[in-house]
Structures are given as C-alpha cells and as structure tokens.
Amino acid sequence: MGTTAQSRVPVTARTVVLASADASFRERVRNALSDLRWQVREAAGGAETLAFLDASPAEAVVLDSWLPDLEIQEFVTEFRRVHPDVDLIMADASVPAGSAARAPRRNEVLHALRRAQANDGAIWNAAPETAMDGTLRGHQMKPEQAVRELPGFDSSPASPPVASAGTDCASGTSARIASRLPEFVGAHPAMLEVSRRIRLVAPRTTPVLIEGPTGSGKELVAGALHRLSPRAARKLIALNCAAIPEGLLEAELFGHTRGAFTGAVEGRMGRIEAAHGGTLFLDEVGEMPMALQAKLLRFLESGELQRVGNNESVRVDVRIVAATHRPLSSLVAQGGFRADLYYRLAVFLIRTPPLHGRSKDIETLSQHFLERFARDSPARQLTPQALERLIHHSWPGNVRELEHVLERAWILAEDRPQIDLQEIEFDEPQ
C-alpha cells in the first residue's frame, strides 16, 4: 500500500492530516490549527488518511484513538512503513514511542490540540497501552500530563500474520496484518486475507475483481470496498449481469433515450451514470454478452458512455468492482470472455473462500445468525450434535446456505430452546 522509499514524495510543509471519525473533534482541531496558518485535510478513517498521504504527504498526522476501519496498531505499522518522514501525533497530544519523524512545528500542533481539548471541556482518554489481546487501552490523565512519549506503545500487528510472515521494512514488503473487517465473521486465514486485501485497495480507484463461489460473500466485499473508499459518501450501485435479459442489459447499464426501443416510453439513466462519483458493482460479470463486453471496455478506456438511442457522449467518474463465481481467466481461455476486458477488470483480485472445511468459522457464523434471529424471538442454541452435523456438511451454497439452513431450523424448533439434529435439513436429498 502506498509509495515506497524510492518514490516517496516530499512532505508538504505546514499541512496536517486530521484522522478521526468524530466530526466535532475534527472541527475543533481544524479551527485551532487554521488560526496557526496550517492547512488541514480531514479524514474520517485510516484508509482515507493513507490515501491522502499517498497523494501528497503532509508534515504531520493527528490520529484519534479509534478508527472505524482500521485498528490503531495496524494503522501505525503501515504508516511507519510507508511514511517514515511524517510526524505522527495522537489526538491526546502524545507521540508513539519509536517515531523517527518530528515536525519542525510539532509544538504548534500540540498547542492546537490542547486548545481543542480546552474548548471541549473534557478530560481525554490518553496514554494508550498495549493490552494482552493487542488492543489499545487508556487511562484518565490530566491535560498537562498528556504531552510525552509513550514508552509502551508496541506497533506490531494485533494478531499473528496471515499465511506467512512478511519480511522487514528494508526489503520493501510489509508483514501481513491479520485483522478482519466488521462485515465478516470468522477468523480463518483465508478470510483474514480478504480483509487485508480490502484495506489495501479500498482507498484507491483501482478496479477490483472478486472471485468466489456462490454465497461466499462477494457482495459484502464490494460493500466494504465502497465503505472504506474516499467515494463512500456517494452511491454504490449494483447490477447483476445474470439477472437481466440480454436485450435489456445494455439499456440498464448505459441508459436509454425515449423511443430507443419498443417500450421505452421515457428516457432513463443507466447504472453507470447513476454511480457517478461512487462505485459500480457488476455482479456475475462473466455472464455479460460479448457484444456488451466490447462496449463496457470502451467505457473503461475512455470514461465516456452513450445512452442507447443517443449519439452524445457523457463523461462519468466511477470505480468498477466486478464479481464472478467462475474464474474469468478460464472463461478467457475458452473464448467466453474478452481478454482485454479481463485485464481491465482484474487489476486487483480478491478471492472469497468456500465455507467447507472452515469448522471454526461455521461455529462462529452459526452463533452469529442465531443471535440475529433472537432479536425478534426467544434465544435458541444448537445442541452439540446439531453443530457437529453442520460442521461436516459440504456447504455447496456456502455462507448463504448456512444462514437459510439455520433459519429453517429456527422455525422447525417451534418454542424449544435448543435446535437439535431433527431440525437440521439441507436442500439436497440426505
């Protein structure tokens, strides 16, 4: 993620990136820094902060004690690797131990933070400490005690590395961060890798291709990519290419004018145009007809589209995220998908794993779904025998099938507090 030491852009003097999900906190600090003639760029999360720094590194970053998308430890690790020349200051006016960079005007930032604190009238939760589980804990401090180095701040990943450990920073390869996003349940290494890849690519405009079996969570991946991107304030528009008849798919994607075809009694904006400024999610893109693939490729190359029945071009700014349950590379080899379009869509690949064989995740997911069902009715639990049967099922429908099987079992259990073997029914003959 981000630039390397060889291609690093010089920091921008008297510019600070303010990373916090708290809009009121950002406003107070922004006002205080603006009075000191600082340029302030505001970011609501860690991914957006790193994207800002990739575009134009700042002199300093002010980091709140909680981010909605990244663990603080994870952010600091990636930040230090990619931007070692940028000063990192915590929102409580403390500085993580081991920070090499020190902004020449750090005292001005600290003064602004103290002013913002005074305006808020609150005692901050300062001095993060590394707990046994790797998360950050804080304790109450007086304001005058806040400005200091943090001797116990360990920036190592909160969880063990996924698959294999990364090399040190000198090699240019960062350690893999094993931390799942809130959209996903379970801790299997394959799912942690999905979360890692989402975090890496979300801040960029890079096209993403999601491959995985039906029911494995490709829609959730697309949603997380949009949520963590700078485009999150705009729309995420989805189109299932397999669910719309071939004759209507072009008009649905590109829009059409009145009278463009039989039944077109009025003009309509297409899904691409509706996603302007945001993200377009093309589900089951492998089912798109070859003729329409060519038109989509032209749009990706030029950024312009033409509505059906109209010769005028419309320029659209949209990020493309595509998904398929079949490997597109195999379809290309078989002649069922354009190679040039494939390479345009598969700039960054994310694979969602099947559920079969992830026994711990099956147990965790089952508990998750049962807790969700219990919001509207008395809670129920699986018997050990029922859980064992779920674990040994092949799950051709993956997580979606597990959810449906549990919902069916919940209903069949009537008013009993436990779901047993007789309530576990699968779709295929037993």
N, C-alpha and C positions, 0 to 999 in steps of 0.2 A: 504494500500500500504506500502511496506517496512517492516522493522523489528519493533518489539515492544521494549519497555524499558527493558523487562525481557531478551530478546535475543539479545540485541544490541552488535555489535562487537566493540572493542576498536578502536578509531580513529588511523589513520596511520600518524605518525609524519612527518612533512616537506613534506606533499603531499597535493596538491590543485587540485580541480576540477574546470576547467575554462568553464563556461556555456555561450556560445554566438553563434549566427548564423553567425557572422562576422568572416570569416576565417583570414582576415588580422589583426584584433584586437587580435584574439587568438594567432597568430604568434608573435606579438609584446610583449604581456604579457608573453608568454611562454619563449621567449628569455631572457626577463628581469629576470624572476623567475629562469630559469635554471642557470643563472650566479650566483644566490644566493644559488645554490645547492638544489633547490626544484624539486620534481618530479611533473610533470604536466600531468593531464589527461584531454583531451579536449572533450567537449560535445556540439553538435550543437543545443540542445533543452533541455527543462526542464525534459521531461520523461527520456531521456538518462542520464541526471545528477542524477536523483533519482535512476536509475538502477545502475550506478557506485557506489553510496553511499551504496546501499543495499549490493553490493558485497564486498566492502571494504571502510568503511567510511574514509574520509580524515580529515586533520587538519583544512582545510578551503575550502570555496567555493567562487569563484568570479563570480558574477551574472551580466550579461548585463541588460540594461534597457528594452529590448524587447526579447521575445522568440517566435519562430514560432508556438509552440504547446500549451503553457500554458500561462495564464495570470500571470503577476508577483505576484499579490496578492495571487492568487491560489497556485503558487509555494511556496511562503514564508510560507503560512499556513501549507501546507503539510510538508515542510522541517522542520519547527519548531517542528511539532508533532513527526516526526519520528527520526530526527537527532538533538536533542537539544544540543548535545555536540560539534557540528561542527560550526566553526565560519563562519558567512555569511557576505561577503563584497561586496557592489555594485561596478560595473565597474567604477563609477566615484570616487571611494575611500571613499564613505560614508558607514555608517553602519546603518541598520534599527533599529529604536528605539525599545527597549524591548528585544534585542538579549542578551541572557544569556551567551552564549559561547564567549570566547575571546581567540584566539590562542596565545600561548606564543610568537610567532614570527609574530604577526599581522603587526608590523611596517615594516617588510621585504616585506610583500605583498603590503602594501601601497606604499612603495618606488618603487617597481616594476611597480605598476600601474601609478605612476607619471612619471617614465621613459618612459613607453609605450605611455603615453599621450604626453610627450615632443617630442618623435620620430615621432608621428603623426602630430604634429604641429597644432592641433585643440583644440578649447575650447569645453569641453564636456557639454552635456545637463544634468546637475546634479540636485541634490536635488529633488527627486520625491515627489510629493504632491498628496494627495488623493482628487480627484475632486468629484463633486456631483454625477456623474454617477459611481463612484467607480473605474475609471481607473486612471492611473498614469499620472501626468503632470509634466513637468520640466521647469526650467528657467536657463538662462545662468549664469554661475558662473566663477569667476577667479579660476585658478588651486589651489592657496594657500587657497581658501575658502572651498575646497571640502571635506577635512578630518574632519568630525564631525558626531555627532549623528543626526538622523532625527527625530525630535520630533513629526512630524505629520504623520508618516508612519503607517497607520492602516492596519493590515494584515487580517482583516475579509473578507469573500467572497464578491465578487463584486455584486453578485445577491442573492436574497433570497434562502434559502435552498430548495432542491427538496423534495417533498413529506412530509417529516417531518424533523425537525431539529435534528442534531446529538448531542450527549452528549459531555461533556467537555473531554479534553485530559486525565484526570485522569482515566476515565472509559475505555480508550483504543479504543474508537470509535470516528472517526473524523466527523465533520459536512460535510454534502453533499455539493459539490460545483456545483452551477448551472451556468455553462458556456459552451456554445455549441462550437463544433469544426467547422472550416470553411466549411467543406464538407456538413454540414447540415443547412437547412433553417427552421426557426421557433423556437418558444420558449415554446412549450408545455412541461410540466414537464416530460412526458414520453420520449421525445426526448432529453431533457437535461440529463436524467438519462442514455441514450445511450452514450452520450458524456462522462459523468463521468466514466462509466464503461470502455470505450475505453482507457481513460487516465490512469486508474488504472492498466490495464492488459497489455497495449502495450509494456512497457519496458521488460517484462518477456518472457520466452519461453513457458508459459502455453498454452496448446491447448484451443481454443475458439470455442464454438458452437453458431451460430447466428440463432435464430428462429424468423420468422415473415412472414406475408402474402406476396404473390407475389406482386412485385412492391413497396415494402416498404423501399427499400434502403439497403438491405443486402450486396450488392456488395460494396456500399460506406463505410459501416462499415469495411469490410475486407480491403479495400484500406487504410482507416485511421489507422487501427491496424498496417499495414505494414509501413506506412509513419512515425508513431511515435515510431517505434521499432528500436533497435540497428541494425536490419537487413535491414534498409531502402536503403542502398547502393547496396544491391543485388536484385535479381529479385523477383517479385510477380507473381507466375504462377497460373492461374485459370483453372479449369476443371469443366464443367457442366456434372455431372454424368447422367442426364436425357437426354442429347442431343446426346449421343454416343451409338450406338448399343451395346448390351450386349457382343457380340462376340469380339468386338474390344476394349472394355473399359479396359480390363486388360493390353493389349499391350500399350494402350495410357497412362495408369497410370504408369506402371512399365518398359515400353520399350520392345524391342524385338531384336533378332538377325536375320541375313539374313536367309531366308528359314524357319523361325519358324512356319509359316503358309502360306496358299495359298495367293499369292500376296505380300508377304514380300520379295521383291527383294533386299532390303538392310536393314542393322540394323538401329535401331533408339533409341535414348534416350527417356525415358519416362518423364512424367511431374514431378514426384517426384524428379528424378535425376536432371532435369533441374532447379529445385528450390533450389538446394544445396546452403546452406548459407543464404537462403532467406525464403520466405513464400509460402506455397502451399494452395490455396483456393479451397476447394471441395464444389462446389455449388450443391444444391439438393442431398446431400449425402444420404438422405433417399431412393433414387431410386437405390442405388447400390445393385447389386445382392448379395445374401447371401454368395455364394462361394468366391466372391471377397472381401466381408467384412472380411472374415477369413484371407485372405492374407494381407489386409491392417492392421489388428490387429497385425499380426506377425511383420510387419514392424515397427509399433508404439512401440512394445515391445523391439525389437532388434536394430532398427536403420539401419537394413540391408535389401536389396532387391535383388531379382534375376530377370533379364530380361527374358521374355518369350523365351524359347529355349536355355537357358544358365543356367548351374548349379553353376556358380561362383557368390559369393555374393559381393555386392557393398555397402559400408557404406556411408550413406547420412545424412547430418545435415540439417534438415528442420523443420520449425514450421508449424503446421497444424491448419488451420482455416476452419471450416466446416459451411455450412448453409443449412437450410431446411425450406420449407413453411408449413410443418406438424410437430407437436410436436413429437420428436423422442421417448419420453417416452411412448407415446400412441402406436407407432409402435412396441416398445419392448413388451408391454403388449399383443399386437395382434400377436406376433411371426414374425413380418415382419422385425425386425432389431435386431442384436445381442446385448444383454445386456452388455457384456464385452466391445464391441467396443463403445457402447453409453457412458459408464462411462469413457472411454479413451478420447472421443471427448468432452464431456460436463463437463470438469473440471471447466470452467468458461463460464457462459451463458449470452448472450446478446439478448434481445428481441426487435425487431423493431416494433413499434405500427402501427396499421392501420390508414389511413388518416381520415376515417369517424369520425365526432364529433370534430375534431380539427379545428374549424371555423377560428380562428385567423391565424393558420398555413396555411390554404387554401388560405386566402387572401395574406399572405406574399409570399407563394410559387407561386401564380399566378403572382404577381408583378415581382418576380424573373425571371420566364420564359418569361414574356413579355419583360422585359429588355434585356434578352438574344436574343430573336428574333429580337429586334430592332437594333442589331449591324449591320445587313445587309440590313435593310429597315426602312422606317419611323416608328416612335414610335406609339403605339396604347394603349388605355386604355379600361378597362372594364366599362360598364355602371353599376350603382348600381343594376339594375335588373339582369344583367348577373352574377354579382358576387353573388347575393343572390341565384341564381339558382345553382351555383357551390357549395355554402356552404351547401345546402340542399340535394345534391346528395349523394348517399350511397358509392360511390367510391370502388367498388369491386376490381378494378385494382390499387388502391392506388395512390402514387405519380406519377408512370409511366403513369397511365391512365390520370391523370390531365394534365401532360405535353402533351400528344397526343391530348386531347380534345382542349387544348389551341392552339396548332399548327394548328389543323384543323380549329378552329375559326379564327385564324390569316389569313389563306388563304382565307376563305369564306368572310372575311370583305373587300377583294379587296383593294381599296385605301382609305377606310373610316378610320378616326382617332379613332373611337370607335368600340368596339366589343359589340354587343347587343344580346338580347335573341335569335334571329333567327340564330345567328352563333354558338350557343352552342348546339352541337349534341353529344349524348352519344352513346355508342356501342349497348346497349340493346334497344329494342323497347320502345317507350315512350307511 
